[in-house]
Amino acid sequence: MVRTRRLSLPALQALAVMLEDPSAQYWGLAIAKRIHVPTGTIYPLLHRLEERGWLESAIEEQDPAEVTRPPRRLYRLTPLGVVHAREQVAEARRGLTPALGTAGAL
């Protein structure tokens, strides 16, 4: 098995959120708010995960007359991403101890 580079806590948290419904599309700002990180953290990490092939993204289709905001970039786990995300999140959860106080974060 090929070892992947260790992920940051925000990356693991974002993947854990996406694993709640692996087929859903996720908006970066919504993930950032869920895991309490700034957008300057979430968007670069989503981009890196997309470069690895773990995520795919697309601009949402919307009718400009119905919304008063720019279109969002939506992210979804790829089949490869689901496999690696499950492995990485499970490995991180096994390594957490109650003393860290972050067990609920993943």
N, C-alpha and C positions, 0 to 999 in steps of 0.2 A: 504494500500500500504506500502511495506517495504521501509524505507528510506535507501539510500545508502550513504556511507561516501562521504563527499565533495571531489571533485577532484581538483588537482592543475591546475593552468593556463596552463602549458604545456600539461597536459593530455587533458584538454578541447580543446585546439588548435589542438592537434593531432586528436582527435575524430571529430572535425569540418572538418578537411581536409578529413578524411576517409568518412564522410557523404556526401561529394561531389559526390561520386560514391560508395555507400555501398557494391556493389558486387565486386568491384575491389580489387586486391591485391596490397599492399603497402610495399615498402622497407623502413626500419627504417631510413637509412641515408637520403633518399629523404624527408621523413617527417621532420626530424631534420632540414634540410636546409630550408624547406618551413616555419617552425615556428621559425627559428633562435635560436635553442637550441643545446648544445653539445651532442655528442653521449652518453656521460656518464649520460645524463638526459633521453634521449629518450628510450634507450634500457631497462633500469629498469622499466620505466613506461609502456612500451609495455608488458613486462613480467607480471607486476601486473594486467594489464587489461586482459591478457590471463588467468591468474589464476582465475580471477572473472568469466570467461566464456564469456567475451565480445568480445574477439578476438580469432582467431585460426591462427596458423602459420604452415608453411611448408617450407622446403628447396626447392629452385627452381630447376627444372630439366633443365640441360644444357649439352651440349656436350663440354667436356673439350678442344677438339680440336678447337672449334669455339670461345672460350672466353679465355682470359688470366687473369682471376680473380677467386677467390673462389666463390662458389655458395652463393647466398643471401638467407636470411630468409625473407619470404614474409608473411605479416599479412593481415588478412581480418576480417571485422566485422562479428560476428555471428548474427543470428536473435535476440537473447537476447541483444547482444551488440548494434544493431541498435536501438532498443526500448530505452534502457538506455542512449545511446549516444544522441539521439534526446531530451530526457527529460533533461539531464544534460546541454547540450549546450543551449537549449531554456531557461532553468532556469537562467543560467549564463548571457545570453544576456539580459534577463529582468532586471537583477540586475545591469547591467552596466549603468553608467551615462556618459554624454558627458565630464564631468570634469575629468574623469579618463583617457581620451585620448586613451583608448584601445578598443573602440567599434569595430573598424575594425579588431581587432585581432581574433575575434570569428566570 
